Structures are given as structure tokens and as C-alpha cells.
């Protein structure tokens, strides 16, 4: 069901630009859901809610469109600037402090040397970015959001075409947990940096409030302001990060060697590689959400290439700086003291030689996590609408409020445990995303390569896959991930045998189990059910 009166106000003068989506007026559309040519009766909206909703949606720039499919006539024209915007969106979103902290984990948590950390980081990022870039191609083709495409025309909607109507809701829930988790991490690292810049006079809690509030403001006003924000937000981030390299670079310990015997080093490499993979691949479940306003004629390879470019450049740039900071802790006493306080304090310590200007740079870095936070907040709100008909009654901007409140509370509770959250949460979420991408890839290549997809069927259960094969392969893949995982709270029997001390190979076992099981099950499902 569409929200009543959807308006996105903006200047139409840049017709070739991505922001042309802000000039789309879909208020005249029916509130029923498209099922090919057969509409579903809409759920009645309480009069008071409808009244207030219409008033709020009339605010300039606010996007009220939820998970409904963006029809071809509502999309902007293809342009060079639009393709560049794809890369800038992902570059801007990921040139942020949370990824600096992930890079630090190579030397500080896994006891890897500079070279080992850098190699695991770059190649892990490459694998994760390829998966996300692949998932991004569905946005323009379908007009559905990834979660919706799986479940409702986004991860949720697109997911429905691969997982089936009901199983896709499981991936939608997992994606929401993933995005809320990243929101929590972003708030914590931003709060830590702001607190460190103030010399401790500002608490981490206050910093968390600032990050959460700004994220809420931008996410509420939707894609129009989001694309404008992401177009320019990367510039100050890149500048202050280059300043960080100049200031802290002399203390980077590029000769740092990995610690431990060959088994321990191998285990550390595997675990850090998997962790680095997990960060860019976490966007896979929502990557097509941000391309739904591109025309159907958009070339998949261009979407893939521009997404990959934005992800690779941003993640590699920031993670290598983080590895440098982590490598210097062993030889720089001031950095070691800062690291004992928090990851955010270590980042600020990198600017120590710049005095007041260094503090200013620290603030810019802290606020940069907002660029990373906004896409996840936006996608999570759409996820609530995908869960059921009643979820679609609630406007997207209200779900944004709920999402921000949840990760704000989680950030307050976990503000002293950032590294633990990184180690356990990121890898755990990476398992299911890679399993999901494996199923999507096989469905696409083995079963839909010639026939393609009917994107108008996104809400019609009778025309979507039943999902038994996909759900079974997904759950068995999870079983493989569990026996191969190696986390602080649990080490699987297979993972425990790697390197003598245990290494995280859950991602690879999960992929293997799902890749082997899905094709025969899907063949039987098509033969018996026909869809």
C-alpha cells in the first residue's frame, strides 16, 4: 500500500542528475499495491494518522515513498553524472571512522603485522565489494529495493524473487538487525572521538546523542537530501584523513611483524580476512535500494563497476590508515595510552601534533560516521514496511524514528565495548549475507538467466517462488557457518581445528553448504511446484 499523498519537492532544473528523483510526484497513484493488473485492497488508515501524515509529507524535501515499486515513468533519465553519483554515494558513505577502527583490529586484536594486515584487508574488501556490487544491479532493473525486491522491492522486495515471499521476511529481519548494529557502532565511535577531542569534558553519551540526532534528520528527509549530502560529505572527510596520514604517518610501523607460530598467524589471517570481507558485504542486502530511480535501461555492468569502484577506494583508503594507527600502538607510548581509553581516542591521538587544528579535524572525522549511518537507517526503515501489510501503514519517516531510537539506546549500553562488538557482530552478520548472495547468484545464473524476472509480481505470492529450496539452503548454510565460526563466545568444532587455536572459517563453510544444496533443491521445487 502506498502512503497517502506522496510528495517529494525539489528543483527540476538538473534533469540529468540523480536529484531529479526529488521532482517526482506520485501523489496521484492508487493506494493499492500493484499485482500486475490486479490491485490488492488497501488497509484503511486511521483518519488522524492520515491527516498528520499528509501534513508532514507536504514539508519540502521530505520523501514519504516507502517500499512501493518505482515505475519506469517515475524515474530520472540516465546521465554521466548519475553514474558518477553511484560511485560517490558508496565512497562518501564508507570514508568514515568506523572503518578506521576495523583496520586497527589487524595489529591490535589478531596480532598481525602491517603487511599481513594490509593484504588481508585489501583482498577481503575486494571479495566483499564484488558481492555488494553484484547485488546493486537489481535496483535499476526492477525499480524494487533490494530487501523489498527480495521480500518487497528492496533487499526485502528483491529477496522475494530469490527466497520466496515468506522466507524473504527472515532475510529482511536479519538485514534490519545488521543495519541497526552498524548504527550502534557508528554512534559509539563518533561519540568516542568527540569525547576524546574535548579532553573528556564531553562524555561519550553526549557525542552519541549528536551523531544520532544528525543521522535522524537526514534519514527522515529521504533520498533527495541523502544524495545531495553524500555528494559533498566525502570532501572534508578525505581532506582530514590525508591530514591524519601526514600527522600520524611517521609513527606507522610498516615493519611490524605478525606475532605467534605459523598456526596462530594463519588463524589470524583467516579471521581478519573474513572480518574485512564482512564489512563491505554488509551493504549487499540493501545496495539496490539506492538505484531504484535509475531507468530500466541502466547497464548492469555500469552499476556493478561504479559500485565496486566506490566501495574499493573508500574501504581500502580508510582501513589502511586504521592498520597504520594500530601498528604504531606497540612503539608509540602516547598512542598506547590513548588506545587503552578507546578506539576514538587513538584516532584523535593521531592528530596530536596539530594542537587545536587537530581537534577540529577530529570533530570532522567524528561527524563523518553520519554518512555511513544514513543509508543503513534509511534501509532499516524500509525493512519494517516489508514485514507485513500493517508495517506499510506506518510512514517511513516514523520507522526512521524507531530505528534511531533503537541504535541510540544500544550505543549507550555498549559504548565501552566497541572492539568486542566489532569482532563478534560484524563476522556473525557477514555469514548470512554471503549465504544469501550465493543463493541469489545461483538462482540468477542457473535458473533465471534466460527467462528473467517479472518485476510487477513483487507483491503477488502466487507468482513468486515458494521458497522451500532457498530457505532450506539458507538454514543449512547457517549450520555450516556455525560449525566453522570462531568468536569469543563460541568456537565451532571445525573452526577450532584451524591453526591450533581456532580461526573463523564460518563464511566459507556457509557459502559451500548453500552452493552445493540449493541447485538440486531448486530444480525439484520448480519441477513439483512450477515457480
Helices and strands as residue ranges (DSSP letters): G 18-23, H 47-57, G 72-74, H 80-94, H 97-108, H 114-136, H 138-142, H 146-150, E 154-154, H 155-163, H 167-197, H 204-220, H 222-248, G 249-251, H 262-281, G 287-291, H 300-328, H 333-341, H 343-349, G 352-354, H 355-367, H 369-386, G 391-393, H 396-414, H 418-421, I 422-426, H 427-442, I 443-447, G 455-457, G 461-463, H 468-484, G 495-497, H 506-528
